Amino acid sequence: MLKTGDMAPAIELPDTDMKLRSLAEFAGSWVVVYFYPKDDTPGCTIQANEFTDLSEEYAEAGITVLGISADDCFSHQAFRQKFGLKVILLADVERTACNDYGVYQEKEKNGIKKMGIVRSTFMIDPDGRLAYIEYGVTPKDHARKMLEFVTEAAGFDKGARLR
């Protein structure tokens, strides 16, 4: 399992528009990477909508938000369009990043065990290190909690961008 202070594993995945995106392109700034089980499901929709609702505050602070699931780009496009999402969604169909971040795990529901993505969030600092890790995230109010965490951790003053 990853721990705070570790270097964040590299990410290179296609976004909703099939453009290859890399974690390296955001070097020098704060990045929230959240993994979620499936597009257009109740908890995942709550989480994506809340990050979208706070997107201007994240942008003002210079924080990038990346949402990752094993859904393909077409599913992400439909999800983005249906809810007007402003979050960068990345398609990890092969579950490469999911495995690198340790979020693809055995889960149990109604007594049935199966592999799946455990809703998890990673805060990456400007040096590329993991500043915060949370597995088993509750979607409601999580986006606000992450914004408060990073602005406090970085000593962010309203109106100024994070380093």
C-alpha positions in Angstrom: 0.0 0.0 0.0 1.1 3.5 -0.7 1.8 5.9 2.2 2.1 9.7 2.5 5.5 10.9 1.5 5.8 8.3 -1.3 6.3 9.5 -4.8 3.0 9.3 -6.7 3.0 6.5 -9.2 3.0 7.8 -12.8 -0.3 8.1 -14.6 -0.7 8.2 -18.4 -4.3 7.6 -19.6 -6.8 8.9 -22.1 -9.3 11.5 -21.1 -12.9 11.9 -22.2 -11.8 13.3 -25.6 -9.3 10.4 -26.1 -6.3 12.7 -25.5 -3.5 11.0 -23.6 -3.0 12.8 -20.3 -0.1 12.4 -17.9 0.3 13.2 -14.3 3.7 14.7 -15.3 1.9 17.6 -17.2 0.7 18.9 -13.8 4.2 18.8 -12.1 4.7 21.8 -9.8 1.1 22.1 -8.8 -1.3 20.3 -6.5 -3.4 17.5 -8.0 -6.4 15.6 -6.5 -6.6 12.1 -8.0 -9.8 10.3 -7.2 -10.7 6.8 -8.2 -14.3 5.8 -8.5 -16.1 2.6 -9.3 -18.4 3.4 -12.3 -19.7 6.3 -14.3 -23.3 7.5 -13.7 -23.9 5.5 -10.5 -25.3 7.3 -7.4 -22.2 7.7 -5.3 -19.9 8.4 -8.3 -22.4 11.0 -9.6 -22.5 12.8 -6.2 -18.7 12.9 -6.1 -18.2 14.1 -9.7 -21.0 16.8 -9.3 -19.5 18.1 -6.0 -16.0 18.4 -7.6 -17.7 20.2 -10.5 -19.6 22.5 -8.2 -16.2 23.5 -6.6 -14.3 23.6 -9.9 -13.9 27.3 -9.9 -12.4 27.3 -6.4 -10.1 24.4 -7.3 -9.0 26.4 -10.4 -8.5 29.6 -8.5 -6.2 27.7 -6.1 -4.3 26.1 -9.1 -5.4 22.6 -8.1 -6.2 20.0 -10.8 -8.8 17.3 -10.2 -8.5 14.0 -12.0 -11.2 11.4 -11.8 -10.3 7.8 -12.8 -12.4 4.7 -13.3 -12.1 1.6 -15.5 -14.9 2.9 -17.8 -13.9 3.7 -21.4 -13.7 7.2 -23.0 -17.2 6.9 -24.5 -18.7 6.2 -21.1 -16.9 9.2 -19.7 -18.1 11.4 -22.5 -21.7 10.4 -21.8 -21.2 10.9 -18.0 -19.6 14.3 -18.6 -22.4 15.4 -21.0 -25.3 14.2 -18.9 -24.2 16.1 -15.8 -22.1 19.0 -17.3 -19.0 17.7 -15.5 -15.9 20.0 -15.4 -13.6 17.3 -13.9 -10.9 15.7 -16.1 -12.0 12.1 -16.3 -9.4 9.4 -17.3 -10.2 6.0 -18.7 -8.2 3.2 -17.0 -9.7 0.3 -18.9 -6.7 -1.9 -18.3 -6.7 -0.9 -14.6 -3.0 0.1 -14.7 -3.3 3.2 -12.5 -5.9 1.4 -10.3 -3.3 -1.4 -9.6 -0.4 1.1 -9.1 -2.4 3.0 -6.5 -3.8 -0.1 -4.9 -7.5 0.7 -5.4 -8.4 -2.4 -7.4 -9.3 -4.8 -4.6 -11.6 -7.6 -3.6 -14.9 -6.2 -2.4 -17.9 -7.8 -0.8 -21.5 -6.9 -1.3 -24.5 -8.9 -0.1 -22.1 -11.8 0.7 -20.6 -11.9 -2.8 -16.9 -11.2 -3.3 -15.6 -9.7 -6.5 -12.8 -7.5 -7.6 -13.6 -3.8 -8.1 -12.4 -0.2 -7.6 -12.4 1.0 -4.0 -13.4 4.6 -4.0 -10.2 6.4 -3.0 -8.5 9.8 -3.2 -4.9 10.8 -3.4 -3.6 14.4 -2.9 -0.3 14.9 -4.8 1.9 17.9 -3.8 3.9 20.1 -6.2 6.9 17.8 -5.7 5.0 14.8 -6.9 4.7 13.2 -3.4 1.5 11.8 -1.9 0.4 14.3 0.7 -2.9 12.6 1.6 -4.4 9.2 1.0 -7.9 7.9 1.7 -9.3 4.5 0.8 -13.0 3.8 1.2 -14.1 7.4 0.6 -17.7 8.5 1.4 -18.7 10.6 -1.7 -20.9 13.2 0.1 -18.9 16.4 0.9 -15.6 14.8 0.0 -14.8 17.4 -2.7 -15.1 20.2 -0.1 -13.0 18.2 2.4 -10.2 17.8 -0.1 -10.3 21.5 -1.1 -10.0 22.4 2.6 -7.2 19.9 3.2 -5.0 21.2 0.4 -5.6 24.8 1.0 -4.7 24.3 4.7 -1.7 22.1 3.9 -0.3 24.6 1.4 -1.1 27.7 3.5 -3.3 29.0 0.7 -4.7 32.5 1.0 -7.9 33.3 -0.9 -7.0 35.0 -4.2 -3.5 33.5 -4.4 -2.6 30.4 -6.3 -0.9 27.4 -4.6 2.7 26.9 -5.4 
